[in-house]
């Protein structure tokens, strides 16, 4: 038992097992993928039974495109969300009305833990790839009576104008975007003390303690971390309380494990490994032992905030080859596929994630100049490169820069 992210509360454990059994029953009955994987073993009376279940991995989410993993009829689906997958197909997730109500409650509680209330004006600034999170945060904030400026993809200059003029007190964004806004603020000679901003909720990507403190010092705010999945089901799977010592897992809605990414064995508390999540209350799109690829460790001691929910420490890096750009996940196979579709041939290329303070993270792709790219007019070459950039941005939902390079640039 001590290897799981759950409290010693026997009532909560019993609730988890009951909700897990309900989830397994629905998945086994309605989803061939789960029925074939579980192979008749769909009954859990203890966590020992639970860890015998096979893992669910990210590639499965795209393999059953579009609706193959839905555990309810399409008539019960009220929201459909698409995210980049690891292969040719995107990930399509669905939500019932009950799912959306559940997420509203989860997000509302995480916001209240950060001191957000009816007196606040809350601004959401997330990339297009996290548009579903923008909706969830809007719903959760409205549920507690906060004034909400919904997520709208716009320039950082416009976001800063709204931050100043609308007297935003709470900003939800990624660390990359927060640094960009801070840089623009100082370039505009705007003193942070003239703003109403007091609370900065950072989502989508890990940030080091040093950079987090730098943000707090620059903007004169208190930062709070929220952890979620950009594919499914959404934000605030785990959240910080006022103690800022790890993130509380929403154990009424999730079971979390920390495993050795190589062997799949559960690690003892305190050791860093891969975070595995199972949904307990999600009806439309259940996750059963889903390998997130995120690094984390369990925190042993109880939190002095009084919550009985256990905590995780979110770690740097990933255990797989998934890229995280402004909180949006992407895979190299997707880059290759969309470049081939745009260019009409298989290019030699390299890619980088450009991470610089004050600048939005960007996927930069270098394409080697070859015989396939000899054109009589420079305009034709420019169009080809622009088509590649547009194709990648459309399908990955992240900023992209494409450059032509001599093959010699690829050495080293």
PEZI-V550039 format. One record per helix or strand of 3 or more residues. SS is the DSSP state (@ for helix, = for strand). FROM is the first residue (numbers start at 1). TO is the last residue. If there is no record, write none. Layout:
SS:FROM:TO
SS:FROM:TO
This chain:
@:10:30
@:32:38
@:47:50
@:58:63
@:74:76
=:77:83
=:91:96
@:97:113
=:121:125
@:128:143
=:147:149
@:156:165
=:170:173
@:175:187
@:192:194
=:199:202
@:209:219
=:222:227
=:238:240
=:247:249
=:254:259
=:273:279
=:290:299
=:311:318
=:323:325
=:328:330
@:332:343
=:349:356
=:359:368
@:371:373
@:378:396
=:400:405
@:407:410
